[in-house]
Amino acid sequence: VVVLTRFSYVGIALACVYGIAAAAAMPAIAAISQDVVPVAHKGLSMGLAIFAQYMLGGAWGPYIVGAVSDGLGGGAEGLSAAVMLCGGFGILAGFLFLIASRTYPEDWQKVKDEAILEE
């Protein structure tokens, strides 16, 4: 409770919004990863998507935040700054998803055309 009183209400609200937005993206990512691959590769696609989510982000996130926090002096101030700095990577990821979404219609059409040809 003492640590939370050092954080501002705006920071806590932003962290909540960021957490909800990050979690809300997961079903869309799963759906898209299945939508743009041929039927024969859907299992591989889902496996790689989940592997990438955890091995490139989820598994390393706490370690990186802790290391950055320690590098910034530790304590509540260091942790606060580390969470804000590392949150910037979430914003970067959002922009990268936005850029990648531009190719979705073409990718979906290719898979749709392949499915029609196979029938």
C-alpha positions as CSV (number, residue, x, y, z in Angstrom):
1,V,0.0,0.0,0.0
2,V,2.9,2.4,0.8
3,V,4.3,1.9,-2.7
4,L,1.0,2.6,-4.4
5,T,0.7,5.9,-2.6
6,R,3.9,7.2,-4.3
7,F,2.4,6.6,-7.7
8,S,0.1,9.2,-9.1
9,Y,-3.5,8.4,-9.9
10,V,-2.9,9.3,-13.5
11,G,-0.1,6.8,-13.7
12,I,-2.2,4.1,-12.2
13,A,-5.1,4.9,-14.5
14,L,-2.7,4.8,-17.5
15,A,-1.3,1.5,-16.4
16,C,-4.8,0.1,-16.2
17,V,-5.8,1.4,-19.6
18,Y,-2.5,0.0,-21.1
19,G,-3.1,-3.4,-19.5
20,I,-6.7,-3.6,-20.8
21,A,-5.6,-2.5,-24.3
22,A,-2.8,-5.0,-24.3
23,A,-5.1,-7.9,-23.2
24,A,-7.8,-6.8,-25.7
25,A,-5.4,-7.2,-28.6
26,M,-4.8,-10.9,-27.9
27,P,-8.0,-12.3,-29.4
28,A,-7.5,-10.2,-32.5
29,I,-3.9,-11.3,-32.9
30,A,-5.1,-15.0,-32.6
31,A,-7.8,-14.5,-35.1
32,I,-5.6,-12.8,-37.6
33,S,-2.9,-15.4,-37.2
34,Q,-5.4,-18.0,-38.3
35,D,-7.1,-15.9,-41.0
36,V,-4.1,-15.4,-43.2
37,V,-2.5,-18.8,-43.3
38,P,-3.5,-21.9,-45.4
39,V,-5.5,-24.5,-43.6
40,A,-2.5,-26.9,-43.5
41,H,-0.5,-24.4,-41.5
42,K,-3.1,-23.1,-38.9
43,G,-1.7,-25.2,-36.0
44,L,1.8,-24.1,-36.7
45,S,0.7,-20.5,-37.0
46,M,-1.0,-20.6,-33.6
47,G,1.9,-22.3,-32.0
48,L,4.4,-19.8,-33.3
49,A,2.2,-16.8,-32.4
50,I,1.8,-18.0,-28.8
51,F,5.5,-18.9,-28.6
52,A,6.4,-15.4,-29.8
53,Q,4.1,-13.7,-27.4
54,Y,5.6,-15.4,-24.4
55,M,9.3,-15.8,-25.4
56,L,9.7,-12.3,-27.0
57,G,7.5,-10.4,-24.5
58,G,5.8,-12.1,-21.6
59,A,8.7,-14.1,-20.3
60,W,11.3,-11.4,-20.5
61,G,9.1,-8.4,-19.4
62,P,9.5,-8.8,-15.6
63,Y,13.3,-9.4,-15.9
64,I,13.8,-6.3,-18.1
65,V,11.6,-4.1,-15.9
66,G,13.5,-5.3,-12.9
67,A,16.9,-4.7,-14.5
68,V,16.0,-1.2,-15.7
69,S,14.5,-0.4,-12.3
70,D,17.8,-1.5,-10.6
71,G,19.8,0.5,-13.1
72,L,17.7,3.6,-12.3
73,G,18.3,3.3,-8.6
74,G,15.6,0.8,-7.5
75,G,12.9,1.5,-5.1
76,A,9.5,2.8,-6.0
77,E,11.0,5.7,-8.1
78,G,13.2,3.3,-10.1
79,L,10.3,0.9,-10.6
80,S,7.9,3.7,-11.7
81,A,10.4,5.0,-14.2
82,A,11.2,1.5,-15.5
83,V,7.5,0.7,-16.0
84,M,7.1,3.9,-17.9
85,L,10.2,3.4,-20.1
86,C,9.2,-0.2,-20.9
87,G,5.7,0.8,-21.6
88,G,7.1,2.8,-24.5
89,F,7.9,-0.6,-26.1
90,G,4.2,-1.4,-26.0
91,I,3.5,1.8,-27.9
92,L,6.1,0.9,-30.4
93,A,4.5,-2.5,-30.8
94,G,1.2,-0.9,-31.4
95,F,2.6,1.2,-34.2
96,L,4.3,-1.9,-35.7
97,F,1.0,-3.7,-35.6
98,L,-0.6,-0.8,-37.4
99,I,2.0,-0.9,-40.1
100,A,1.6,-4.7,-40.5
101,S,-2.1,-4.4,-40.7
102,R,-1.7,-2.6,-44.1
103,T,-0.8,-6.0,-45.7
104,Y,-3.8,-7.9,-44.2
105,P,-6.2,-7.5,-47.1
106,E,-3.7,-8.8,-49.6
107,D,-2.6,-11.7,-47.4
108,W,-6.2,-12.7,-46.7
109,Q,-7.0,-12.6,-50.4
110,K,-4.1,-14.9,-51.2
111,V,-5.3,-17.5,-48.7
112,K,-8.9,-17.2,-49.9
113,D,-7.7,-17.7,-53.5
114,E,-5.7,-20.7,-52.5
115,A,-8.6,-22.2,-50.7
116,I,-10.9,-21.7,-53.8
117,L,-8.2,-23.4,-56.1
118,E,-8.0,-26.4,-53.8
119,E,-11.7,-27.0,-53.9
